[in-house]
C-alpha cells in the first residue's frame, strides 16, 4: 500500500503520516512547502505540488493507490479539493479518505463547512472506494490558548452554552489510519466526537481545576473577538470563525449516542474525554 497525504503538515496530518509509517505503510506528502514537510517527515516521500495547478494535479497522485485529504481553510478550498478528486481518478487511485466536519450539513452557511459538502457528494460518485470522517471541534485547539490560560487566567474560546462533543486529535488519527489501512470502511461516514458534551463555561471550569487557580470565561462579545483575532488570521478566516462560534452559541454541535457508540466500536476503546486532555496538558505545561 502507498498512501498520499494531502494536508500532511498540520495538527492532524502530521500524526496521520506517523501513524501510517508505524504500520509500515509507504507515505507520500504533497505540499507547497517542501522544506517544512521534509523537516517534520524525514522518512516520507515529499512531493512539491499545488492543487490549483493542473500540471501538479496530473502528476502528484501517480503511483499511489490510496489518498488521505484534509484541506486548509482558504477561499479556494472547494476548487482545490475537486481538482484533487479528479487527479486521483485520472491516476487510478482506488481508495480515498476525506476529512470534513461533524454535522456540516447543519451549518452550510459557514464558508468552511459549506465548502466541503459538494466535495463529499462528488467523492461518493467518483467510482473510488471512499470513507468520510467528520470531526467535531478539536481538544487540541486549546493549545492556542496556553498564554491566555497561564498568564492571564482566561479561557478565550467563545463556545457558548449549548454544548459540543469535542474530539481528541489522537482519536481522529486512529480512525483515519484504520479507514486507510483496513477493509470494511468503504462507503462509511464516521462522526468523530468526544464521549460527553462540553460548553465554554465547562471548559473554563475544567482548566480551573487542572491548573489549580480560577480561570475566567472570556465571554461571547463577537465584535471584540473578531477584532482581536484579525491580528492573527486573515480577515476572511476571522469572519468565518466568528460565524462558526455564533452558530455554536445558538445551536451547539452535539453528537448522538449512536455516533458515540459507533466510534467506540471503530476505535476499539471509548473516545478520549476533554477532562483527560486538560489534565494531561496542564501537567505537561507545568
FIVEXVEX-499015 format. One line per 8 residues: number of its first residue (from 1); for each residue y, z, x of C-alpha. Coordinates in nm, 4 decimals, always signed. Each point is the difference from the previous one (the first is absolute). Layout:
FIVEXVEX-499015
NUM = Y:Z:X; ... $
//
This chain:
FIVEXVEX-499015
1 = +0.0000:+0.0000:+0.0000; +0.3526:-0.0865:+0.1141; +0.2902:+0.1550:-0.1901; +0.3601:-0.1171:+0.0190; +0.2525:+0.2722:-0.0872; +0.3437:-0.0849:-0.1372; +0.2296:+0.3016:+0.0222; -0.1946:+0.1580:+0.2824 $
9 = +0.2818:+0.1866:+0.1760; +0.1081:+0.2419:-0.2735; -0.1027:+0.3317:-0.1542; -0.3106:-0.1417:-0.1697; -0.0673:-0.3055:+0.2135; -0.0373:+0.1815:+0.3321; -0.2805:+0.2337:-0.1147; -0.1684:-0.2807:-0.1969 $
17 = -0.0303:-0.2001:+0.3230; -0.1288:+0.3094:+0.1796; -0.2466:+0.0748:-0.2784; -0.1396:-0.3524:+0.0134; -0.0302:+0.0108:+0.3780; -0.1859:+0.3324:-0.0228; -0.2633:-0.1868:-0.2007; -0.0294:-0.2717:+0.2617 $
25 = +0.1956:-0.2606:-0.1958; +0.1907:-0.2665:+0.1925; +0.3607:+0.0246:-0.1157; +0.2972:-0.2320:+0.0257; +0.3549:+0.1088:-0.0790; +0.2558:-0.2610:-0.1019; +0.3566:+0.1050:+0.0768; +0.3478:-0.1181:+0.0880 $
33 = +0.0307:+0.2836:+0.2542; -0.2742:-0.0677:+0.2547; +0.1129:+0.2693:+0.2460; -0.0174:+0.2769:-0.2612; -0.3384:-0.1158:-0.1300; -0.1452:-0.0138:+0.3505; +0.1271:+0.3525:+0.0660; -0.1552:+0.1560:-0.3103 $
41 = -0.3133:-0.2192:+0.0018; -0.0983:-0.0659:+0.3626; -0.3566:-0.0945:-0.0979; +0.0883:-0.2339:-0.2874; +0.0752:-0.3713:+0.0149; +0.3737:-0.0260:-0.0601; +0.1149:-0.3251:-0.1566; +0.3651:-0.0973:-0.0139 $
49 = +0.0722:-0.1313:-0.3465; +0.2636:-0.0260:-0.2707; -0.1243:-0.0293:-0.3573; +0.3170:-0.1843:-0.0978; -0.0900:-0.2821:+0.2402; -0.2599:-0.2548:-0.1211; -0.1115:-0.0676:+0.3567; -0.0936:+0.3682:+0.0406 $
57 = -0.1656:+0.0164:-0.3395; -0.2216:-0.2958:+0.0879; -0.1147:+0.1585:+0.3270; -0.0177:+0.3793:-0.0078; -0.2952:+0.0310:-0.2402; -0.2298:-0.2339:+0.1916; -0.3196:+0.1669:+0.1169; +0.0302:+0.3005:-0.2334 $
65 = -0.2285:+0.0588:-0.2977; +0.1818:+0.3050:-0.1437; +0.3664:+0.0930:-0.0458; +0.1806:+0.3267:-0.0689; +0.3592:-0.0465:-0.1157; +0.2870:+0.2334:-0.0687; +0.3562:-0.1269:-0.0023; +0.3287:+0.1578:+0.1003 $
73 = +0.2708:+0.0391:-0.2625; +0.2122:-0.3097:+0.0538; +0.1833:-0.2505:-0.2159; -0.2675:-0.2559:+0.0936; -0.3070:+0.2198:-0.0580; -0.1524:-0.2062:-0.2818; +0.0513:-0.3304:+0.1796; -0.1579:+0.1303:+0.3205 $
81 = -0.2972:+0.1458:-0.1863; -0.0660:-0.3201:-0.1970; +0.0205:-0.2108:+0.3154; -0.2480:+0.2405:+0.1601; -0.2416:-0.0517:-0.2895; +0.0263:-0.3752:+0.0463; -0.0536:+0.0283:+0.3736; -0.3087:+0.2119:-0.0543 $
89 = -0.1435:-0.2477:-0.2494; +0.0679:-0.2953:+0.2310; -0.1768:+0.1770:+0.2872; -0.3070:+0.0920:-0.2031; +0.0527:+0.3774:-0.0174; -0.2726:+0.1530:-0.2166; +0.1325:+0.3497:-0.0804; +0.3555:+0.1201:-0.0564 $
97 = +0.1118:+0.3622:-0.0504; +0.3586:+0.0415:-0.1204; +0.1990:+0.3239:-0.0161; +0.2532:+0.0269:-0.2818; +0.1270:+0.3005:-0.2012; -0.1561:+0.2369:-0.2521; +0.0690:-0.1089:-0.3597; +0.2539:-0.2576:+0.1133 $
105 = -0.0172:-0.1688:-0.3411; +0.1821:+0.3010:-0.1502; +0.3147:-0.0722:+0.2006; +0.0202:-0.3722:+0.0684; +0.3804:+0.0193:-0.0052; -0.0178:+0.1756:+0.3376; +0.0296:-0.2787:+0.2579; -0.2716:+0.1216:+0.2386 $
113 = -0.2339:+0.0721:-0.2954; +0.0555:-0.3282:-0.1854; -0.0206:-0.2019:+0.3220; -0.3718:+0.0753:+0.0229; -0.1212:-0.0839:-0.3507; -0.0170:-0.3783:+0.0329; -0.1675:+0.0418:+0.3388; -0.2693:+0.2162:-0.1602 $
121 = -0.0543:-0.2588:-0.2736; -0.0070:-0.2854:+0.2489; -0.2542:+0.1827:+0.2158; -0.2270:+0.0504:-0.3011; -0.0026:-0.3761:-0.0567; -0.0236:-0.0979:+0.3671; -0.3760:-0.0497:+0.0219; -0.0257:+0.2622:+0.2758 $
129 = -0.1761:+0.3326:-0.0444; +0.2782:+0.2487:-0.0628; +0.0759:+0.3692:-0.0276; +0.3364:+0.1510:-0.0920; +0.0942:+0.3517:+0.1049; +0.2935:+0.1642:-0.1732; +0.1327:+0.3160:+0.1698; +0.2421:+0.2497:-0.1499 $
137 = +0.2881:+0.1472:+0.2031; -0.1273:+0.1088:+0.3433; -0.0216:+0.3636:+0.1102; +0.0972:-0.1233:+0.3467; +0.3376:-0.1220:-0.1259; +0.1003:+0.3623:+0.0488; -0.0053:-0.0542:+0.3761; +0.3391:-0.1648:-0.0502 $
145 = +0.1371:+0.3345:-0.1177; -0.0893:+0.2107:+0.3035; +0.3598:+0.0624:+0.1058; +0.1150:+0.0673:-0.3571; -0.2780:+0.2533:-0.0479; +0.0124:+0.1750:+0.3355; +0.3727:-0.0104:+0.0769; +0.1625:-0.0003:-0.3440 $
153 = -0.2721:+0.1565:-0.2228; +0.0226:-0.2848:-0.2504; -0.2689:-0.2158:-0.1591; +0.1958:-0.3202:-0.0668; -0.2451:-0.2301:-0.1813; +0.1253:-0.0256:-0.3627; -0.3389:-0.0281:-0.1691; +0.1025:+0.1664:-0.3256 $
161 = -0.2113:+0.2248:-0.2218; -0.2283:-0.2390:-0.1889; -0.2579:-0.0057:+0.2799; -0.1720:-0.2379:+0.2422; -0.3556:+0.0023:+0.1302; +0.1092:-0.0504:+0.3608; -0.2681:-0.1169:+0.2451; -0.0877:+0.0719:+0.3610 $
169 = +0.0180:-0.3027:+0.2311; -0.3379:+0.0982:+0.1453; -0.1575:-0.0587:-0.3412; +0.1700:-0.3400:-0.0211; -0.1407:-0.0893:+0.3401; -0.3519:+0.1140:-0.0873; +0.0022:-0.1940:-0.3260; +0.1347:-0.3119:+0.1722 $
177 = -0.2625:+0.0067:+0.2745; -0.2754:+0.0506:-0.2595; +0.1273:-0.2964:-0.2040; +0.0230:-0.2160:+0.3125; -0.3384:+0.0815:+0.1518; -0.2346:+0.0855:-0.2866; -0.1343:-0.2092:-0.2859; +0.0383:+0.0864:-0.3661 $
185 = +0.3797:-0.0014:-0.0211; +0.0656:-0.3608:-0.0962; +0.2245:-0.0282:-0.3037; +0.0940:+0.3680:+0.0032; +0.3435:+0.1615:-0.0351; +0.0144:+0.3549:+0.1347; +0.2732:+0.2525:-0.0762; +0.0580:+0.2074:+0.3144 $
193 = +0.1324:+0.3341:-0.1146; -0.0038:+0.3702:+0.0743; -0.2058:+0.2601:-0.1882; +0.2958:+0.1730:-0.1680; +0.3471:-0.1002:-0.1123; +0.3049:+0.1198:+0.1925; +0.3725:-0.0033:-0.0778; +0.3170:+0.0225:+0.2047 $
201 = +0.0286:+0.3755:-0.0666; -0.3718:+0.0618:+0.0647; +0.0161:-0.1875:+0.3311; +0.2946:+0.2203:+0.0910; -0.2016:+0.3113:-0.0867; -0.2934:-0.1213:+0.2111; +0.2254:-0.0424:+0.3018; +0.1595:+0.3427:-0.0554 $
209 = -0.3411:+0.1670:+0.0100; -0.1241:-0.1996:+0.2982; +0.3129:+0.0507:+0.2088; +0.0503:+0.3622:-0.1001; +0.3612:-0.0459:-0.1061; +0.1944:-0.1096:-0.3061; +0.0244:-0.3776:-0.0328; +0.2454:-0.1351:-0.2556 $
217 = -0.0620:-0.3093:-0.2120; +0.2604:-0.2631:+0.0848; +0.0561:-0.0899:-0.3637; +0.0268:-0.3316:-0.1804; +0.3552:-0.1265:+0.0492; -0.1006:-0.3596:+0.0581; +0.3519:-0.1229:+0.0767; +0.0082:+0.2419:+0.2927 $
225 = -0.3593:-0.0839:+0.0969; +0.0668:-0.3759:+0.0117; +0.3213:+0.0442:+0.1962; -0.1687:+0.2227:+0.2592; -0.3096:-0.2179:+0.0374; +0.1982:-0.3218:+0.0326; +0.0716:+0.1232:+0.3511; -0.3723:-0.0229:+0.0793 $
233 = -0.1239:-0.2855:-0.2185; +0.1381:-0.3453:-0.0767; +0.2020:+0.0173:-0.3218; -0.2616:-0.1901:-0.2018; -0.2714:+0.2506:+0.0961; +0.2187:+0.3037:-0.0712; +0.0769:-0.1433:-0.3464; -0.3665:-0.0899:-0.0634 $
241 = -0.1162:+0.3502:+0.0980; +0.2755:+0.1583:-0.2071; -0.1334:-0.1852:-0.3038; -0.3523:+0.1124:+0.0899; +0.0972:+0.3684:+0.0179; +0.1864:-0.0285:-0.3288; -0.3199:-0.1391:-0.1518; -0.1995:+0.2899:+0.1477 $
249 = +0.2508:+0.2450:-0.1478; -0.0248:-0.1577:-0.3438; -0.3682:-0.0995:-0.0193; -0.1882:+0.1445:+0.2968; -0.2967:-0.1803:+0.1579; -0.3094:+0.1835:-0.1182; -0.3670:-0.0827:+0.0428; -0.2752:+0.0308:-0.2563 $
257 = -0.2975:+0.2330:+0.0522; -0.2184:-0.3110:+0.0050; +0.1970:-0.1480:+0.2911; -0.0344:+0.3213:+0.1994; -0.3746:+0.0145:-0.0709; -0.0422:-0.3645:+0.0996; +0.1871:+0.0504:+0.3269; -0.2069:+0.3093:+0.0761 $
265 = -0.3150:-0.2083:-0.0410; +0.1390:-0.2769:+0.2220; +0.0996:+0.2388:+0.2806; -0.3008:+0.2279:-0.0276; +0.2312:+0.3017:-0.0137; +0.2889:+0.1300:-0.2101; +0.3403:-0.1514:+0.0795; +0.2025:+0.2113:+0.2428 $
273 = +0.2496:+0.2316:-0.1673; +0.3737:+0.0129:+0.0575; -0.0083:+0.3717:+0.0830; -0.2632:-0.0590:+0.2678; +0.2198:-0.2708:+0.1532; +0.3080:+0.2238:-0.0059; -0.1814:+0.2949:+0.1580; -0.1481:-0.2217:+0.2711 $
281 = +0.3371:-0.1613:+0.0728; +0.1878:+0.3309:+0.0118; -0.2468:+0.1278:+0.2604; +0.0407:-0.3200:+0.2007; +0.3801:+0.0282:-0.0066; -0.0119:+0.3641:+0.1067 $
//
